[in-house]
Amino acid sequence: MTQIELGSDARAVENDRDDGTREVAPDIAYFRTILVNVILIGLPGAGDRNWVLVDTGVPGTNSVIKKAAAERFGVSARPAAIILTHGHFDHVGGLEDLAEEWSVPIYAHKLEHPYLNGQASYPPGDPSVGGGLMASLSGLYPTKPVDISGRLKALPEDGSLPFMTGWKWLHTPGHAPGHVSLWRQSDRTLIAGDAFITTKAESAYAVAMQTTEIHGPPQYFTIDWDASRSSVQLLSSLAPELVITGHGLAMQGDAMRAALQTLARDFDRVAVPEEGKYVLNPARAEDGSAYLPAD
């Protein structure tokens, strides 16, 4: 595999706030929960039910999420909705407790629902790909479903996003069957989830240091590389100005776009493992192989 160089003019978006978040637009802030980013959509001081949470990070970080939300939006300010890019364990940590405490609807693509209503487990991680500590441990990562069926809703068929005016969702499968990315055309802002990321997820050192590089999706949890390639090509074609990914720092500018174009053009060479459990035998929703028994 080849690293994609961003170049000297690459710009990570750095605007740290007192509440511990990084603000990348007047109405967008994010922060890292150990491994993965959580995103807050809404203007500071928006108040109760006037903001949206995108993903809920790793287990055990609910107090951090609630503290950041209270400091940004106001004490006891609950979101209008939680939007999930997908249901992997590091994106739904504490989701069940947050949903109950906040009494909030949760939206996800219908192909992710079996992982969110207790019906099906994800295929296991593949520790043979990517190298690095994070990849080698992936066979131990949780794959069992959560059950938020009482609050779970499908994303609207028309591509709109509830409570997020001006945004739309895009189906970007490959890393997960129902993975979605969020797009705002007016300022060309992309929330990419794990369709592609800006650090090497397989490496514990890169994750800890937030080494900034454009990468394909985390290899150890990506189950359909053909779909993933198509998803990256779709997102690259948008020519985003700002990207916030599930792992790594938010990036903006020409160098980021050039690196994303390189990833899309040379995806098989720079992103797809030479060997691996899902390289020749993808797990897909169409044939049911992406959905394993929950127990």
C-alpha positions in Angstrom: 0.0 0.0 0.0 1.1 3.6 -0.7 0.7 6.5 1.6 -1.0 9.5 0.0 1.0 12.6 0.7 -1.1 15.7 1.5 1.7 18.2 0.8 2.9 21.3 2.7 -0.3 23.3 2.0 -2.6 20.7 3.6 -4.7 22.3 6.4 -6.1 20.6 9.4 -8.9 22.7 10.8 -7.8 23.9 14.2 -10.1 26.1 16.2 -10.2 24.7 19.7 -12.8 25.9 22.1 -13.0 26.1 25.9 -15.5 23.3 25.9 -13.0 20.8 24.5 -14.4 20.7 21.0 -12.9 21.8 17.7 -15.2 24.2 15.9 -14.9 23.9 12.1 -17.9 26.1 11.1 -20.2 28.3 13.1 -22.6 25.5 13.5 -20.3 22.5 13.5 -18.0 21.3 16.2 -16.4 17.9 16.9 -14.2 16.1 19.4 -12.5 12.7 19.7 -13.7 10.0 22.1 -10.4 8.0 22.3 -10.7 6.5 18.8 -13.5 8.2 16.9 -15.0 11.6 16.4 -18.4 12.8 17.7 -20.0 15.7 15.8 -22.3 18.4 17.2 -24.5 20.2 14.6 -26.0 23.5 15.8 -25.1 27.1 16.8 -23.7 27.7 20.2 -26.4 28.4 22.7 -29.0 26.8 20.5 -30.8 25.3 23.5 -33.0 22.3 24.0 -33.9 20.2 20.9 -32.2 22.7 18.6 -29.1 20.7 17.7 -28.2 17.3 16.3 -25.6 14.7 17.4 -23.8 12.7 14.8 -22.5 9.3 16.1 -21.9 8.6 19.8 -18.3 7.5 20.0 -16.9 4.6 22.0 -18.4 3.1 25.1 -17.9 4.9 28.3 -17.8 8.4 27.0 -21.4 9.5 27.6 -20.4 11.9 30.3 -17.9 13.6 28.0 -20.6 14.0 25.3 -23.1 15.4 27.7 -20.6 17.8 29.1 -19.6 19.1 25.7 -23.3 19.4 24.6 -24.2 21.3 27.8 -21.3 23.8 27.4 -22.0 24.4 23.7 -25.8 24.4 23.6 -26.9 25.1 27.2 -27.4 23.2 30.4 -29.8 20.2 29.9 -30.0 20.9 26.1 -31.0 17.7 24.5 -30.6 17.0 20.8 -33.5 16.9 18.4 -32.1 13.7 16.9 -29.1 11.4 16.8 -27.9 10.6 13.2 -25.7 7.5 12.8 -23.2 7.2 10.0 -23.2 3.5 10.8 -23.5 1.1 13.8 -20.0 -0.1 14.5 -19.2 -0.3 18.2 -17.0 2.8 18.2 -19.8 4.9 16.7 -22.6 3.8 19.0 -21.0 3.6 22.4 -23.5 4.5 25.1 -26.2 5.0 22.4 -28.9 3.0 24.3 -28.4 5.1 27.5 -28.3 8.4 25.7 -31.4 7.6 23.7 -33.3 6.7 26.9 -32.0 9.7 28.9 -32.7 12.2 26.2 -35.8 10.6 24.8 -34.5 11.2 21.3 -35.2 9.7 17.9 -32.3 7.9 16.2 -31.9 7.9 12.4 -29.9 5.4 10.4 -30.0 3.9 6.9 -32.5 1.0 6.8 -29.6 -1.5 5.9 -28.0 -0.7 9.3 -31.2 -1.4 11.3 -30.5 -5.1 11.9 -27.4 -4.0 13.9 -29.4 -1.4 15.8 -32.6 -3.4 16.7 -30.9 -6.5 18.2 -31.4 -8.7 15.2 -27.9 -9.2 13.6 -24.2 -8.9 14.4 -21.6 -7.5 12.1 -19.1 -9.8 10.4 -16.0 -10.1 12.6 -12.9 -7.8 12.2 -10.0 -9.1 10.1 -6.7 -8.8 12.1 -4.7 -10.0 9.0 -5.0 -6.7 7.2 -3.3 -3.3 7.6 -0.7 -4.1 10.2 -0.4 -2.2 13.4 -1.9 -2.8 16.8 -5.4 -1.5 16.1 -5.7 -4.0 13.2 -4.2 -6.9 15.1 -6.8 -6.5 17.9 -9.7 -6.2 15.6 -10.8 -9.8 16.0 -11.7 -8.8 19.6 -13.7 -5.8 18.8 -17.5 -6.0 19.6 -19.7 -6.9 16.7 -23.0 -7.7 18.5 -25.9 -5.4 17.9 -27.4 -2.7 20.2 -31.1 -2.5 20.6 -32.6 1.0 20.2 -35.6 -0.4 18.3 -38.1 1.7 20.2 -36.5 5.0 19.0 -35.0 3.8 15.7 -36.2 5.5 12.5 -35.1 5.1 8.8 -33.5 8.0 7.1 -36.0 9.7 4.7 -36.1 8.2 1.2 -35.8 11.7 -0.4 -32.2 12.1 1.0 -33.1 14.8 3.5 -31.8 14.9 7.0 -34.3 15.5 9.9 -33.6 18.7 11.8 -30.6 19.5 9.5 -31.8 22.1 7.0 -29.6 22.2 3.9 -28.1 18.8 4.5 -28.7 15.5 2.7 -27.5 12.0 3.3 -25.6 9.9 0.8 -25.5 6.1 0.9 -21.8 5.2 1.0 -21.6 1.5 1.7 -18.6 -0.8 1.8 -17.3 -0.2 5.4 -20.8 -1.2 6.5 -23.9 -2.0 4.4 -25.9 1.0 5.5 -23.0 3.5 6.0 -24.0 7.1 5.1 -22.2 10.3 4.7 -23.7 13.8 5.2 -23.3 16.6 2.7 -24.1 20.3 2.7 -23.9 21.8 -0.7 -24.0 25.4 0.3 -20.5 25.4 1.8 -19.4 22.0 0.4 -19.1 20.4 3.9 -18.8 16.7 4.1 -19.2 14.4 7.1 -17.7 11.3 5.7 -18.0 8.9 8.6 -15.6 6.0 7.9 -16.1 6.0 4.1 -12.6 7.5 4.1 -10.6 8.8 7.0 -7.7 11.2 7.7 -5.4 9.0 9.8 -4.2 5.5 9.6 -6.7 3.7 11.7 -4.7 0.4 11.8 -1.9 2.1 13.7 -2.2 2.9 17.4 0.6 5.4 17.0 -1.1 7.3 14.1 -4.4 7.3 16.0 -2.8 8.6 19.2 -0.8 11.3 17.4 -3.6 12.1 14.9 -1.1 11.8 12.0 -2.9 13.5 9.1 -3.1 11.5 5.9 -5.9 10.6 3.6 -6.7 6.9 3.9 -9.5 4.5 2.8 -11.8 3.1 5.4 -10.4 1.2 8.3 -9.3 -2.0 6.6 -10.0 -4.4 9.5 -13.7 -3.6 9.5 -14.4 -3.0 5.8 -16.4 -5.9 4.4 -17.1 -4.9 0.7 -14.2 -3.3 -1.1 -16.0 -2.9 -4.4 -18.8 -0.9 -2.7 -16.2 1.1 -0.8 -14.4 2.1 -3.9 -17.6 3.4 -5.5 -18.4 5.3 -2.3 -15.0 7.1 -2.2 -15.4 7.9 -5.9 -18.8 9.5 -5.2 -17.5 11.6 -2.3 -14.4 12.7 -4.3 -16.7 13.8 -7.2 -18.3 16.3 -4.8 -15.0 18.2 -4.5 -15.6 19.1 -0.8 -14.1 22.1 0.8 -14.2 20.7 4.4 -14.3 17.1 5.5 -14.9 15.7 9.0 -14.2 12.0 9.1 -14.9 9.4 11.8 -11.2 9.0 12.6 -8.6 11.8 12.3 -8.6 15.6 12.1 -11.0 17.6 10.0 -9.3 18.8 6.8 -10.0 21.5 4.2 -8.5 23.0 1.1 -7.0 22.1 -2.2 -4.4 19.6 -0.9 -7.1 17.6 0.8 -9.2 17.5 -2.4 -6.1 16.4 -4.4 -5.4 13.6 -2.0 -9.0 12.5 -2.0 -9.0 12.4 -5.8 -5.8 10.3 -5.7 -7.5 7.9 -3.3 -10.5 7.6 -5.6 -8.4 7.2 -8.7 -5.9 4.7 -7.2 -8.2 3.1 -4.7 -7.2 -0.5 -5.4 -3.5 0.3 -5.0 -3.6 2.5 -2.0 -6.6 1.3 0.0 -7.4 -2.3 -0.7 -5.4 -4.9 1.2 -3.4 -7.4 -1.0 -5.1 -10.2 0.9 -7.7 -10.4 3.6 -11.0 -12.1 4.6 -13.2 -9.8 2.7 -11.1 -8.9 -0.3 -12.2 -12.0 -2.3 -15.2 -12.8 -0.2 -17.1 -9.7 0.6 -20.0 -9.6 3.1 -23.0 -7.9 1.5 -26.6 -7.1 2.4 -27.8 -8.4 -0.9 -27.1 -12.0 -0.1 -27.4 -11.7 3.7 -23.8 -12.5 4.4 -23.3 -9.1 6.1 -25.8 -10.1 8.8 -24.7 -12.8 11.3 -26.7 -14.2 14.1 -27.0 -11.8 17.1 -26.0 -14.5 19.6 
